[in-house]
Amino acid sequence: MKRNLELTKGLIFSQRVLLAFIDKGLSRQDAYKIVQRNAMKSWKGGRNFLTLLKSDKEVMEHLSEVELEKLFDYDYYLRYVYDIFERLGLTESQWQDAISKFDSDELSPKSI
C-alpha cells in the first residue's frame, strides 16, 4: 500500500498543506493557488511535491522546511489505527499476528 501511495510523489498530502496555509492566515483561495500550482508541476512533471514546495519562495514565506516535512508524515493518517482495532475487539497481539501473515509482495488483502 505504501508503495502505491508513494507513486503520487507526495500529492496525497496536498490537503494537509492547504490547511496549513489557511492556519497561517492565508485565504482558502490564495492557499489553493499555491498548492495547485505546485501540485500540477508534480503531476505533469513526475516531480516530488515536497521538493517543489521547498523550492517555491512563496511557500517558504509561510511555512518552514520543518513544518512542511511534518505535513508529509504517513503516521498522521494512522494515528487511530490502534483505537480502530480495539473497537473491533482485537487485541494488539491478534492483529499483529494477522498482519505478520501478509506477504508484502501480494497485492490482494487477506482478512484478519
C-alpha positions in Angstrom: 0.0 0.0 0.0 2.8 2.4 0.9 4.5 1.7 -2.4 1.2 2.7 -4.2 0.9 5.9 -2.1 4.4 6.9 -2.9 3.5 6.7 -6.6 1.7 10.0 -6.0 5.1 11.7 -5.3 3.6 13.3 -2.2 0.4 14.7 -3.8 -1.7 12.8 -1.2 -0.5 15.4 1.3 -1.8 18.4 -0.7 -4.8 18.9 1.5 -2.7 19.0 4.7 -0.5 21.6 3.0 -3.6 23.6 2.0 -4.9 23.6 5.6 -1.5 24.6 7.0 -1.5 27.7 4.8 -5.0 28.5 6.0 -3.9 28.1 9.6 -1.1 30.5 8.8 -3.7 33.1 7.8 -3.9 32.8 4.0 -7.3 32.8 2.4 -8.5 29.5 1.1 -8.3 30.8 -2.4 -4.7 32.0 -2.0 -3.7 28.8 -0.4 -5.3 26.8 -3.1 -3.5 28.7 -5.8 -0.1 28.0 -4.2 -0.9 24.3 -3.7 -2.5 23.8 -7.1 0.5 25.4 -8.9 2.9 23.0 -7.3 0.7 20.0 -7.4 0.3 20.4 -11.2 4.0 20.7 -11.7 4.4 17.5 -9.7 1.6 15.7 -11.6 2.7 16.7 -15.1 6.4 16.5 -14.5 6.6 13.5 -12.2 8.5 15.6 -9.7 8.3 15.3 -5.9 5.7 17.6 -4.4 7.6 18.3 -1.2 10.7 19.2 -3.2 8.7 21.6 -5.4 7.2 23.2 -2.3 10.5 23.7 -0.7 11.8 25.4 -3.8 8.8 27.8 -4.1 9.7 31.2 -2.4 6.0 31.9 -1.8 5.6 28.7 0.1 8.7 29.3 2.2 7.4 32.7 3.2 4.6 31.0 5.1 5.9 27.6 6.2 9.4 26.5 7.4 11.1 23.4 6.0 10.4 21.6 9.2 6.7 22.5 9.2 6.5 21.2 5.6 8.2 17.9 6.3 5.8 17.3 9.3 2.9 17.6 6.9 4.3 14.7 4.8 4.0 12.1 7.6 2.1 8.9 6.9 1.7 8.4 10.6 -0.8 11.3 10.8 -3.3 9.1 8.9 -2.5 6.0 11.1 -2.8 7.7 14.4 -6.1 6.0 15.3 -5.4 2.5 14.0 -4.9 1.0 17.5 -8.3 2.5 18.6 -10.0 1.1 15.5 -8.7 -2.4 16.1 -9.7 -2.1 19.8 -13.2 -1.2 18.8 -13.3 -4.3 16.6 -12.4 -6.3 19.7 -9.0 -7.3 18.6 -6.0 -7.3 20.9 -2.7 -6.0 19.6 -1.3 -9.5 19.6 -4.2 -10.7 17.5 -3.9 -8.1 14.8 -0.1 -8.2 14.8 -0.2 -11.9 14.2 -2.7 -11.4 11.4 -0.5 -8.7 9.8 2.6 -10.8 10.0 0.9 -13.3 7.7 0.6 -10.8 4.9 3.0 -11.3 2.0 4.4 -7.8 1.3 4.5 -8.6 -2.4 1.0 -9.9 -2.6 -1.5 -7.2 -3.8 -4.7 -8.8 -2.6 -5.8 -8.3 1.0 -6.4 -11.2 3.4 -9.0 -11.0 6.2 -8.0 -10.8 9.8 
